[in-house]
Amino acid sequence: MWALIRAGWRFSCRGAALALVLGVLGGCGEEPKDGPDRAAAAASIPADAGLARTYDTSCKLCHANPASGAPLTGDQVAWRPRLQQGMDSLLDHTINGHNGMPPMGMCMQCSEDDFLALISFMSGQHLQ
């Protein structure tokens, strides 16, 4: 009898392991076509050298990392609702922090013009 119980336990463990593997593999494959290109977000750099340094040291850690929850650089779909709130709201969130966004976006030396340029670059929208 114990042999049957052990055999059943091994079978259920193997079945659970198989289900786990299939579940993980089911998540593999191509990324959604409507989502941002993560490699492009990570490789994006502003053309202006000074802005590129600021982006690299202050913005890129979150805006090129999907796990951060921040809108990825170049992901216009993710940036759209934020842009629709208006520039005053975006600047307020950037300067004072909002949800996971740290105050001043980790750029204590940035001016409002710097923030506008960085947001323009990351969102892919020309802002004034």
LINUR-V242380 format. One record per backbone hydrogen bond with DSSP energy under -1.0 kcal/mol. CO is the residue of the C=O (numbers start at 0). NH is the residue of the N-H. If there is no record, write none. Layout:
CO/NH
CO/NH
//
This chain:
0/4
1/5
2/6
3/7
4/8
5/9
6/10
7/11
8/12
9/13
10/14
11/15
12/16
13/17
14/18
15/19
16/20
17/21
18/22
19/23
20/24
21/25
24/27
36/40
37/41
38/42
39/43
47/51
48/52
49/53
50/54
51/55
52/56
53/57
54/58
54/59
58/61
58/62
59/63
61/64
62/72
64/67
71/74
73/75
74/78
75/79
78/82
79/83
82/85
85/89
86/90
87/91
88/92
89/93
90/94
91/95
92/96
93/103
97/100
100/97
101/104
102/105
103/106
106/109
110/114
111/115
112/116
113/117
114/118
115/119
116/120
117/121
118/122
119/123
121/73
//
